[in-house]
């Protein structure tokens, strides 16, 4: 077997078992259940991505996100989380959140960028995407807490 073939099989196995699967979008934005989240004085109207397919597609193909709209991702396990921006047309910021609703860290992401954005912490139970700089513009930082309590959304597995 050639080295290229072996490398391909190794990479294929890695991506097949990765924590966050790489999207196979439909070319259309999703319509998902919604809820309002509150962080300090700010309110973010979010869609809830709870299933594997919903998380994989995320905000792909969305051409505009209103100022206070976003998406909350209910992660399947508590672990390090990775996201990418393939087929995502708008710039976003992402907050990685622990099981208690505390923001662990926030990253900015570029549209149509296939590089991976990874949390700095391995206790991620949720991820929250909003327009680029939404968190900074609202004075939200690591250590802030989201309400209502995540236990009311869905329980991540330990």
Backbone as numpy.savetxt, mean C-alpha at the origin, in Angstrom:
# Nx Ny Nz CAx CAy CAz Cx Cy Cz
21.70 -27.12 -18.11 20.85 -25.94 -18.11 21.74 -24.70 -18.11
21.44 -23.74 -18.95 22.23 -22.52 -19.04 22.04 -21.67 -17.79
23.05 -20.84 -17.50 22.99 -19.95 -16.34 21.80 -19.01 -16.44
21.50 -18.50 -17.65 20.35 -17.59 -17.82 19.04 -18.29 -17.43
18.93 -19.57 -17.79 17.71 -20.33 -17.46 17.59 -20.53 -15.96
18.71 -20.83 -15.31 18.71 -21.02 -13.87 18.32 -19.72 -13.17
18.93 -18.61 -13.60 18.61 -17.30 -13.02 17.13 -16.98 -13.20
16.60 -17.25 -14.39 15.18 -17.01 -14.65 14.31 -17.81 -13.68
14.62 -19.09 -13.49 13.83 -19.92 -12.59 13.92 -19.45 -11.15
15.11 -19.01 -10.73 15.27 -18.49 -9.37 14.42 -17.23 -9.19
14.49 -16.31 -10.16 13.70 -15.07 -10.07 12.21 -15.37 -10.13
11.82 -16.30 -10.96 10.41 -16.68 -11.05 9.92 -17.22 -9.70
10.70 -18.05 -9.06 10.35 -18.57 -7.74 10.27 -17.48 -6.71
11.20 -16.51 -6.75 11.18 -15.39 -5.81 9.90 -14.59 -5.96
9.55 -14.23 -7.19 8.37 -13.40 -7.38 7.09 -14.16 -7.10
7.09 -15.46 -7.29 5.90 -16.26 -7.00 5.65 -16.35 -5.50
6.70 -16.23 -4.68 6.54 -16.35 -3.23 6.67 -15.03 -2.51
6.80 -13.92 -3.22 6.99 -12.61 -2.59 5.78 -12.24 -1.74
6.03 -11.47 -0.68 4.98 -11.01 0.25 3.87 -10.28 -0.49
4.24 -9.33 -1.33 3.26 -8.56 -2.08 3.39 -8.97 -3.54
2.37 -9.59 -4.08 2.43 -10.06 -5.45 2.45 -8.88 -6.41
3.09 -9.07 -7.55 3.14 -8.01 -8.54 1.85 -8.01 -9.33
1.28 -6.82 -9.57 -0.05 -6.70 -10.15 -0.20 -7.23 -11.57
-1.37 -7.72 -11.83 -1.78 -8.14 -13.17 -3.07 -7.38 -13.48
-3.01 -6.05 -13.53 -4.18 -5.20 -13.62 -5.03 -5.41 -14.85
-6.23 -4.91 -14.78 -7.22 -5.07 -15.84 -7.26 -3.87 -16.76
-6.56 -2.80 -16.43 -6.60 -1.59 -17.22 -7.65 -0.61 -16.74
-8.40 -0.97 -15.71 -9.45 -0.11 -15.16 -9.26 0.05 -13.65
-9.57 1.25 -13.11 -9.53 1.41 -11.65 -10.57 0.49 -10.99
-10.34 0.16 -9.74 -11.25 -0.71 -8.99 -12.33 0.11 -8.29
-13.44 -0.53 -8.00 -14.48 0.04 -7.14 -14.53 -0.85 -5.91
-14.15 -0.32 -4.75 -14.03 -1.10 -3.52 -14.85 -0.48 -2.40
-15.06 -1.24 -1.32 -15.72 -0.66 -0.14 -14.92 0.55 0.35
-15.59 1.45 1.04 -14.95 2.70 1.47 -15.14 2.95 2.96
-14.21 3.73 3.53 -14.33 4.17 4.92 -13.49 5.42 5.11
-13.88 6.24 6.08 -13.11 7.42 6.43 -12.15 7.09 7.55
-10.90 7.52 7.40 -9.89 7.37 8.44 -9.51 8.74 8.93
-9.23 8.85 10.22 -8.88 10.13 10.84 -7.49 10.03 11.45
-6.66 11.01 11.11 -5.31 11.10 11.68 -5.17 12.54 12.15
-5.06 12.72 13.46 -5.08 14.06 14.04 -6.32 14.79 13.53
-6.15 15.96 12.92 -7.30 16.73 12.44 -7.69 16.42 11.00
-6.93 15.55 10.34 -7.16 15.24 8.93 -8.07 14.03 8.77
-8.88 14.05 7.72 -9.72 12.92 7.37 -9.37 12.49 5.95
-9.19 11.19 5.76 -8.89 10.64 4.45 -9.99 9.64 4.10
-10.67 9.88 2.99 -11.71 8.97 2.51 -11.00 7.88 1.71
-11.08 6.64 2.17 -10.29 5.57 1.56 -11.14 4.44 1.00
-10.61 3.83 -0.04 -11.11 2.55 -0.50 -10.33 1.49 0.27
-10.95 0.34 0.51 -10.34 -0.72 1.29 -9.94 -1.87 0.37
-8.63 -2.11 0.26 -8.10 -3.22 -0.52 -7.79 -4.36 0.46
-8.66 -5.36 0.50 -8.55 -6.42 1.50 -8.09 -7.76 0.93
-8.45 -8.05 -0.31 -8.09 -9.35 -0.89 -6.77 -9.24 -1.64
-6.19 -10.37 -1.96 -4.94 -10.38 -2.71 -5.05 -9.63 -4.03
-6.11 -9.87 -4.79 -6.29 -9.20 -6.07 -6.49 -7.70 -5.89
-7.27 -7.30 -4.88 -7.48 -5.87 -4.63 -6.17 -5.18 -4.27
-5.35 -5.84 -3.44 -4.05 -5.26 -3.08 -3.12 -5.20 -4.28
-3.16 -6.22 -5.12 -2.29 -6.26 -6.30 -2.59 -5.11 -7.25
-3.86 -4.82 -7.47 -4.25 -3.75 -8.41 -4.12 -2.38 -7.75
-4.49 -2.27 -6.47 -4.34 -1.00 -5.76 -4.91 0.18 -6.52
-4.11 1.22 -6.68 -4.56 2.44 -7.37 -4.07 2.48 -8.83
-3.78 1.31 -9.39 -3.42 1.26 -10.80 -4.53 1.88 -11.64
-4.13 2.57 -12.70 -5.03 3.10 -13.71 -5.90 4.26 -13.22
-5.72 4.71 -11.99 -6.46 5.87 -11.49 -5.76 7.11 -12.04
-6.50 7.97 -12.75 -5.88 9.15 -13.37 -5.96 10.39 -12.48
-6.82 10.36 -11.47 -6.96 11.49 -10.56 -7.46 10.98 -9.21
-6.88 11.51 -8.16 -7.31 11.18 -6.80 -7.63 12.51 -6.13
-8.85 12.67 -5.65 -9.23 13.92 -4.98 -8.30 14.16 -3.79
-8.24 15.41 -3.35 -7.27 15.83 -2.33 -7.26 14.95 -1.09
-8.40 14.54 -0.60 -8.48 13.77 0.64 -8.98 12.35 0.43
-8.58 11.76 -0.70 -8.92 10.37 -1.01 -7.66 9.52 -0.98
-7.84 8.22 -0.71 -6.71 7.31 -0.69 -7.17 5.87 -0.69
-6.24 4.97 -0.36 -6.55 3.55 -0.29 -5.81 2.94 0.90
-6.54 2.14 1.69 -5.95 1.41 2.80 -5.81 -0.06 2.37
-4.64 -0.61 2.60 -4.35 -2.00 2.25 -4.31 -2.82 3.54
-5.14 -3.84 3.63 -5.14 -4.74 4.77 -4.19 -5.88 4.40
-3.00 -5.87 4.99 -1.97 -6.82 4.62 -2.32 -8.22 5.13
-1.92 -9.26 4.41 -2.28 -10.62 4.82 -1.52 -11.11 6.06
-0.34 -10.55 6.30 0.49 -10.94 7.44 1.20 -9.71 7.98
1.60 -9.77 9.22 2.42 -8.70 9.79 3.86 -9.00 9.42
4.46 -8.10 8.64 5.81 -8.32 8.12 6.32 -7.03 7.48
7.48 -7.11 6.87 7.96 -6.02 6.02 7.04 -5.98 4.80
6.73 -4.79 4.31 5.83 -4.66 3.16 6.57 -4.00 2.00
6.23 -4.42 0.79 6.80 -3.82 -0.41 5.68 -3.43 -1.37
5.88 -2.30 -2.02 4.92 -1.80 -3.01 5.69 -1.29 -4.22
5.02 -1.24 -5.35 5.59 -0.63 -6.54 4.50 0.16 -7.24
4.88 0.91 -8.27 3.96 1.85 -8.92 3.70 1.51 -10.39
3.89 0.26 -10.76 3.61 -0.13 -12.14 2.16 0.20 -12.48
1.95 0.82 -13.62 0.61 1.20 -14.11 -0.12 2.14 -13.16
0.60 2.80 -12.28 0.00 3.80 -11.39 0.35 5.17 -11.97
-0.67 5.91 -12.33 -0.50 7.12 -13.13 -0.25 8.38 -12.31
-0.47 8.34 -11.01 -0.36 9.52 -10.17 0.71 9.31 -9.09
1.40 10.38 -8.69 2.38 10.25 -7.61 1.68 10.07 -6.27
2.23 9.19 -5.43 1.60 8.87 -4.15 2.62 8.91 -3.02
2.09 9.05 -1.82 2.86 8.80 -0.60 2.20 7.61 0.08
3.02 6.79 0.73 2.52 5.61 1.40 2.98 5.61 2.85
2.05 5.32 3.76 2.36 5.18 5.18 2.23 3.71 5.54
3.27 3.17 6.14 3.22 1.81 6.66 2.77 1.88 8.11
1.83 1.02 8.49 1.12 1.14 9.77 1.15 -0.19 10.51
1.31 -0.13 11.84 1.33 -1.37 12.63 -0.09 -1.80 12.99
-0.21 -2.93 13.68 -1.52 -3.50 14.00 -2.36 -2.61 14.91
-1.74 -1.66 15.62 -2.46 -0.75 16.50 -2.86 0.56 15.83
-2.53 0.70 14.55 -2.88 1.92 13.82 -1.84 3.01 13.92
-0.64 2.69 14.39 0.43 3.68 14.52 1.26 3.69 13.23
1.48 4.87 12.68 2.29 5.01 11.47 3.75 4.74 11.82
4.34 3.80 11.08 5.73 3.42 11.30 6.69 4.27 10.46
6.38 4.44 9.18 7.18 5.30 8.31 6.37 5.66 7.07
6.82 6.71 6.41 6.13 7.25 5.23 7.14 7.39 4.11
6.73 6.98 2.89 7.60 7.08 1.72 6.84 7.76 0.58
7.58 8.45 -0.28 7.01 9.03 -1.50 7.31 8.09 -2.66
6.36 8.00 -3.61 6.52 7.10 -4.75 6.19 7.84 -6.05
6.96 7.54 -7.10 6.80 8.18 -8.41 5.87 7.35 -9.29
5.06 8.03 -10.11 4.16 7.28 -11.00 4.95 6.46 -12.02
4.36 5.31 -12.38 4.90 4.42 -13.40 6.31 3.92 -13.09
6.68 3.94 -11.83 8.01 3.50 -11.40 7.92 2.04 -10.96
8.73 1.19 -11.53 8.67 -0.23 -11.20 9.66 -0.62 -10.12
10.37 0.36 -9.54 11.24 0.02 -8.42 10.38 -0.25 -7.19
10.92 -0.96 -6.24 10.17 -1.37 -5.05 10.38 -0.38 -3.91
9.29 -0.02 -3.25 9.34 0.78 -2.02 9.09 -0.19 -0.87
10.03 -0.26 0.06 9.96 -1.24 1.16 9.87 -0.51 2.50
9.04 -1.05 3.38 8.95 -0.48 4.73 10.27 -0.70 5.46
10.56 0.18 6.41 11.77 0.04 7.22 11.54 -0.89 8.41
10.29 -1.27 8.62 9.89 -2.01 9.81 9.24 -3.33 9.40
9.39 -4.36 10.20 8.79 -5.66 9.89 7.48 -5.90 10.63
6.87 -4.84 11.15 5.62 -4.96 11.89 4.44 -4.33 11.14
4.52 -4.29 9.82 3.49 -3.65 9.00 2.26 -4.55 8.90
1.12 -4.02 9.31 -0.16 -4.72 9.20 -1.06 -4.05 8.16
-0.80 -2.77 7.89 -1.61 -1.98 6.96 -0.70 -1.02 6.21
-1.15 -0.62 5.02 -0.45 0.43 4.28 -1.52 1.39 3.78
-1.20 2.67 3.82 -2.17 3.70 3.44 -1.55 4.58 2.37
-2.17 4.60 1.19 -1.70 5.45 0.09 -2.60 6.67 -0.04
-1.96 7.81 -0.30 -2.66 9.07 -0.52 -1.86 9.85 -1.57
-2.41 10.97 -2.01 -1.68 11.82 -2.95 -0.30 12.16 -2.40
0.64 12.37 -3.32 2.00 12.73 -2.94 1.99 13.90 -1.96
2.70 13.76 -0.87 2.87 14.77 0.19 1.61 15.02 1.03
0.55 14.23 0.87 -0.66 14.43 1.67 -0.34 14.37 3.16
0.47 13.42 3.57 0.81 13.27 4.98 1.55 14.51 5.48
2.55 14.96 4.74 3.34 16.14 5.13 2.46 17.39 5.15
1.62 17.56 4.15 0.75 18.75 4.08 -0.23 18.80 5.26
-0.54 17.65 5.83 -1.46 17.59 6.97 -0.74 17.42 8.30
0.58 17.56 8.27 1.37 17.49 9.51 1.41 16.10 10.11
1.21 15.08 9.30 1.18 13.70 9.78 2.56 13.08 9.63
2.99 12.38 10.68 4.34 11.80 10.69 4.33 10.45 11.39
5.47 9.78 11.33 5.63 8.51 12.03 5.31 8.72 13.50
4.60 7.77 14.09 4.18 7.86 15.49 2.74 8.30 15.65
2.17 8.95 14.62 0.76 9.35 14.69 -0.13 8.12 14.55
-1.34 8.21 15.10 -2.26 7.07 15.13 -3.50 7.33 14.29
-3.96 6.28 13.63 -5.14 6.34 12.77 -6.36 5.87 13.54
-7.48 6.58 13.33 -8.76 6.20 13.92 -9.78 6.05 12.81
-10.76 5.19 12.91 -11.00 4.29 14.02 -9.91 3.23 14.12
-9.90 2.56 15.26 -8.89 1.53 15.52 -8.93 0.45 14.45
-7.76 0.01 13.99 -7.72 -1.04 12.95 -8.49 -2.29 13.31
-8.64 -2.61 14.56 -9.38 -3.82 14.95 -10.82 -3.78 14.43
-11.33 -2.59 14.12 -12.68 -2.48 13.59 -12.72 -2.70 12.07
-11.54 -2.69 11.41 -11.51 -2.89 9.94 -11.49 -4.36 9.63
-10.45 -5.03 10.06 -10.24 -6.47 9.88 -8.97 -6.81 10.62
-8.92 -7.98 11.18 -7.75 -8.36 11.98 -6.69 -9.00 11.11
-5.46 -8.43 11.11 -4.39 -9.11 10.40 -3.96 -10.34 11.18
-3.41 -11.30 10.47 -2.91 -12.49 11.14 -1.61 -12.16 11.85
-1.37 -12.75 13.03 -0.11 -12.48 13.74 1.08 -13.01 13.00
